[in-house]
């Protein structure tokens, strides 16, 4: 499945995690590339997983209207979600306050996006907050073997162990 048009780039994720864009010799380069850990390819794989999670939760992301741009919102949610996956998968032994912050932010943003998508799809327009029941959503659980083929460098079990 190809990433949706609203999918963030690895550079978008690096914007949240600039301190993680280090080369093997410790130089901060500001974005993920082939010399950083994780690499840009690894971050792109995590972006794909996060976009799939969002589409599973929302069903669809309606196109932008004059009233609201849920594709831009979905991109923001995916950026934060992918950053949380990077923290959990590549830095599992470090203090996890940043991970908790990203996870909390991701869950709240995703919940709002699911509600907004449901309102637009079901009613054709956004309605005031609280008029639809809040969806129940938990951060996606990742089972061993669900990462894209060839993906390396993430301890999948760390995602569920830490949360």
C-alpha positions as CSV (number, residue, x, y, z in Angstrom):
1,X,0.0,0.0,0.0
2,X,1.4,3.3,-1.0
3,X,1.6,6.1,1.5
4,X,-1.2,8.7,1.2
5,X,-0.5,12.1,-0.3
6,X,-0.7,13.7,3.2
7,X,2.0,11.4,4.6
8,X,4.9,13.3,6.3
9,X,8.4,12.9,5.1
10,X,11.3,11.8,7.2
11,X,12.4,15.5,7.2
12,X,9.0,16.4,8.9
13,X,9.7,13.8,11.6
14,X,13.3,15.2,12.0
15,X,11.7,18.5,12.7
16,X,10.4,17.1,16.0
17,X,13.5,15.0,16.7
18,X,16.4,17.1,15.6
19,X,18.5,15.8,18.5
20,X,18.1,12.3,17.1
21,X,19.6,13.2,13.7
22,X,23.1,12.2,14.6
23,X,25.7,10.5,12.5
24,X,27.9,7.7,13.8
25,X,30.5,10.2,14.8
26,X,28.0,12.3,16.8
27,X,27.4,15.1,14.3
28,X,23.9,16.5,14.3
29,X,22.8,16.9,10.7
30,X,19.2,18.1,11.2
31,X,17.4,15.5,9.2
32,X,17.5,11.7,8.8
33,X,19.7,10.4,6.0
34,X,21.7,7.2,5.1
35,X,24.3,8.0,7.8
36,X,22.0,8.6,10.8
37,X,20.5,6.1,13.2
38,X,17.7,5.7,12.3
39,X,18.2,6.2,8.6
40,X,15.7,8.1,6.4
41,X,14.5,4.8,5.0
42,X,13.8,3.4,8.5
43,X,11.9,6.6,9.4
44,X,9.9,6.4,6.2
45,X,8.9,2.8,7.1
46,X,7.7,4.1,10.5
47,X,5.7,6.9,8.7
48,X,4.0,4.2,6.6
49,X,3.0,2.2,9.7
50,X,1.7,5.3,11.3
51,X,-0.3,6.4,8.2
52,X,-1.8,2.9,8.1
53,X,-2.8,3.2,11.8
54,X,-4.5,6.5,11.1
55,X,-6.4,5.2,8.1
56,X,-7.5,2.1,10.1
57,X,-8.7,4.4,12.9
58,X,-10.4,7.0,10.6
59,X,-11.5,4.8,7.7
60,X,-10.8,7.7,5.3
61,X,-9.4,11.2,5.4
62,X,-11.8,13.5,3.7
63,X,-10.3,16.0,1.2
64,X,-9.8,19.6,2.3
65,X,-12.8,21.9,2.3
66,X,-13.2,25.7,2.9
67,X,-14.0,24.8,6.5
68,X,-11.3,22.3,7.4
69,X,-8.2,20.6,6.1
70,X,-8.2,17.1,7.7
71,X,-5.3,16.0,5.4
72,X,-3.1,18.6,7.0
73,X,-4.3,17.4,10.4
74,X,-3.6,13.8,9.5
75,X,-0.1,14.8,8.4
76,X,0.5,16.4,11.8
77,X,-0.8,13.3,13.6
78,X,1.3,11.0,11.5
79,X,4.4,13.1,12.2
80,X,4.0,12.9,15.9
81,X,3.1,9.2,15.7
82,X,6.2,8.4,13.7
83,X,8.4,10.4,16.1
84,X,6.9,8.3,18.9
85,X,7.8,5.1,17.0
86,X,11.4,6.4,16.5
87,X,11.8,7.1,20.2
88,X,10.4,3.7,21.2
89,X,12.2,1.7,18.6
90,X,15.6,3.3,18.4
91,X,16.1,4.7,21.9
92,X,14.4,2.2,24.2
93,X,16.9,2.4,27.0
94,X,16.9,6.2,27.4
95,X,14.6,8.0,29.9
96,X,11.2,7.9,28.3
97,X,9.7,11.3,29.3
98,X,9.9,12.4,25.6
99,X,8.3,9.1,24.5
100,X,5.4,9.5,27.0
101,X,4.9,13.1,25.8
102,X,4.9,12.1,22.2
103,X,2.6,9.1,22.9
104,X,0.1,11.3,24.8
105,X,0.1,13.9,22.2
106,X,-0.3,11.3,19.4
107,X,-3.3,9.6,21.1
108,X,-5.0,13.0,21.8
109,X,-4.4,14.2,18.2
110,X,-5.6,10.9,16.7
111,X,-8.8,10.9,18.8
112,X,-9.6,14.4,17.6
113,X,-8.9,13.4,14.0
114,X,-11.1,10.3,14.2
115,X,-13.9,12.4,15.6
116,X,-13.5,15.1,13.0
117,X,-13.3,12.6,10.1
118,X,-16.5,10.9,11.4
119,X,-18.3,14.2,11.6
120,X,-17.3,15.2,8.0
121,X,-18.0,11.8,6.5
122,X,-21.3,11.2,8.4
123,X,-22.8,14.7,8.4
124,X,-21.0,16.4,5.6
125,X,-19.7,19.1,7.8
126,X,-18.1,19.6,11.2
127,X,-20.4,19.8,14.2
128,X,-19.7,21.3,17.6
129,X,-17.4,19.3,19.8
130,X,-19.2,16.8,22.1
131,X,-22.1,16.1,19.8
132,X,-20.8,12.8,18.7
133,X,-19.5,10.2,21.1
134,X,-15.8,10.1,21.7
135,X,-14.1,7.2,19.9
136,X,-12.2,4.8,22.0
137,X,-8.7,4.5,20.7
138,X,-5.4,3.2,22.1
139,X,-1.9,3.6,20.7
140,X,-1.6,0.8,18.1
141,X,0.0,-2.4,19.3
142,X,2.7,-3.7,17.1
143,X,3.1,-7.5,16.9
144,X,6.4,-9.1,15.8
145,X,6.7,-9.6,12.1
146,X,4.4,-6.7,11.1
147,X,7.1,-4.3,10.0
148,X,7.8,-3.9,6.3
149,X,10.1,-6.4,4.7
150,X,13.8,-5.5,5.1
151,X,13.1,-3.1,8.0
152,X,15.8,-3.5,10.6
153,X,16.9,-1.7,13.8
154,X,13.7,-1.6,15.8
155,X,13.0,-3.8,18.8
156,X,9.3,-4.3,18.1
157,X,8.7,-5.7,21.6
158,X,9.9,-2.4,23.1
159,X,6.9,-0.6,21.7
160,X,4.5,-2.6,23.8
161,X,6.8,-3.2,26.8
162,X,7.2,0.5,27.4
163,X,3.6,1.5,27.0
